[in-house]
């Protein structure tokens, strides 16, 4: 009941329910006693992730000192570090994220003014649920196979899902299963961090798309809204005032959409560059491991395929929605031109020209302020990954 009352759990249910479940997002208005228990659980999750990340890192150092280098260990280490970074980032920037949600999901963007806007909101809500469920399902399936896979291999000793160094003898059954349970717990927590963080960011970018879609519709059907407002006032002498008031409102909405996208850039630019740094090598590693796996229903092939899908999804989601934001923002001028602008006053027409000029420079969601997140960048990332894979194959 407490969760349902919060705005973030209503507008972005999948990411925030997952983050709440794993101790990263404590709902507001929780009783102080429950909040203390929740804080203790958060500490357990974060400390467990730090411990496993450290143990995998020490194991990688030992492997390198023995003049070997295992790509799957490097992949696990970077995935753990990236998940931990996302969790800590959300914990430290909670207030800014909550403010983004509050201003981005104001009533003017949540409640439709006509049937067309209602349809727009319903379509995007369905798309949000569909994409988030597919991504969450793919991540959970891939990690479940990775965690349970070692126990499914026949005629082989059970190995840890994540090769790690432990300060005790894991050959003893008690210590082995203690470490195995720890890895399963941290694995579930880490993939939940990825799911919650990635779907939260894509949800905010999708909301920016919704704002632009509604704004295009409102510009195009300006005079329908104008007639509705004038009809409610029942005063023909207020025509000029109604036109000015509505035009001012739409222009303010247009400025708000640009400022909201800039806030997303400021809050998540570093996050996106970290994703690029981690995911691009991981795509190469998983494709490389797939090339050495026997195609078929075997644990190694299915695990590598699942992890490759997760890495691909992590970079595709922000690129896709970044591309959608860019396209919708550049189409504002077309929507203004399609309206019956000849009925407007000269002052209103001049104002719309300024809006059209502003929309000629589309909104860009950027990673590190220099990499635009769009489909063109996604293709460049895939080409870079393929080139790196070719070099990797030639050196082994």
Secondary structure, DSSP 4 states (H G I P E B T S, - for coil): -HHHHSHHHHHSHHHHHHHHHTTS-PPTT--HHHHHHHHHHHHHHHHHHHHHHHHHHHHHHHHHHTT---HHHHHHHHHHHHHHHHHHHHHHTHHHHHHHHHHHT-HHHHS-SSHHHHHHHHHHHHHHHHHHHHHHHHHHHHHHHHHHHHHH-TTS----SS----SS-TTSHHHHHHHHHHHHHHHHHHHHHHHHHHHHHHHHHHHHHHHHHHHHHHHHTHHHHHHHHHHHHT-GGGHHHHHHHHHHHHHHHHHHHHHHHHHHHHHHHHHHHHHHHHHHHHHHHHHHHHHTSPSSS-HHHHHHHHHHHHHHHHHHHHHHHHHHHHHHHHTHHHHHHHS-GGGS-HHHHHHHHHHHHHHTS----EETTTEE-SHHHHHHHHHHHHHHHHHHHHT-
